[in-house]
Amino acid sequence: MAAWHNWCFVDRIGGLIWRMAPNLEPHTVTNSPDILCIGDLDVDLFISLPAIPGFDQKVSGKHLGQKPGGMSANAAVAMTRLGRPARLLAAVGDDHAGEEALKQLAAVGVDTGFIAVRPGSKTFMCVILVSPSGEKSLIRLETDAYLPRPGDIIPAVLRGIKHMHLTYGNAALTLHALEMANEHGIRTSLDLEPPDIRRAPEHLTRMLGLVDTLFLNSEAFDAASEVLGGVLSTNLLRPGGEIIVTMGAAGCRRLFGNDLIEVPGFKVDAVDTTGAGDCFAGAYLASRRTDADPRDALIFANAAAALATLDFGAQAALPERGAVETLLRDNHQPRSNTITESINA
């Protein structure tokens, strides 16, 4: 395969600079991206601990290294590795960490052509404390390069896009992106965490009304229901919307009107659960973009998320499609062959 160059779009007025990534050999993808992920891209610093310390406590930890992460970046990598190429709109600092993150994303095959590089800024970093069971606690070190800005969503970013996936960063960016998607007839999904809901409760109803697929974990579902003063319902989403609730190793459930689908998880020896939820969202959307049955897509996403926990680093263990299909076959589950058939068509 011929070497290629990846350009980061830049705007002097917006405080950005032109940057060209080195020649890289991305994974083979057969289609131009039709999914756009908008949100965070970071560098994760991993520390393994025997137990998460409380205040005024000391524990000895082991440095496990630095690896690229970020909820939106993780989802984009998951989709691309599963054969559904994704475009990522994010931001990095003008530093070595940002440069390395761009290289690794481009090597996977993610479309990084619109990622903003902010001069004089440090790349957003996340310190992740990992317990022996693979569970984690996170400390976010936000910078000026934490997120893209509303003005970064230029018309060219949306070219060819059929689905926009967002991870909440702030209300201004999220609402602007959702409104642009609706104006352009683009389907949308939003991944919300408990802090996101509590940080901007006054915007929640407006955001939900612009969303087709809402991803939450169980805690976030309860938090949203509390803020809304009642049980979270698909009636708050766009017509035909769905709510996907992840439950870790227990699996997931899908709410669609009055219908409920529950799918159990896969048993694996988890090493690090960082990025498993992002992988789930990416895998589910990749499967649904090929008109897969919702239950099959949930099973496929559960399998992908389980495999994503088998190594340290949010992106290190994100699986290829073949690995997911092997796990499905070994567990006598339906193979999500709609992805393969669509991409090879």
ABEGO torsion letter per residue (X at the ends): XBBBBBBBBBBAAAGBBBBBBBBBBBBBBABBBABBBBEBBBBBBBBBBABBBBBGBBBBBBBAEBBBBEAAAAAAAAAAAAGBBBBBBBBBBBBAAAAAAAAAAAAAGBBAAABBBBBGBBBBBBBBBBBAAGBBBBBBBBBAAABBBAAABBAAAABGBABBBBBBABAAAAAAAAAAAAAAGBBBBBBBBAAAAAABAAAAAAAAAABABBBBBAAAAAAAAAAAGBBBBAAABBBGBBBBBBAEAAEBBBBBEABBBBBBBBBBBBABABGAAAAAAAAAAAAAAAGBBAAAAAAAAAAAAAAAAABBEAAAABBBAAAAAAAAAAAGBBBBAAAAAAAAX
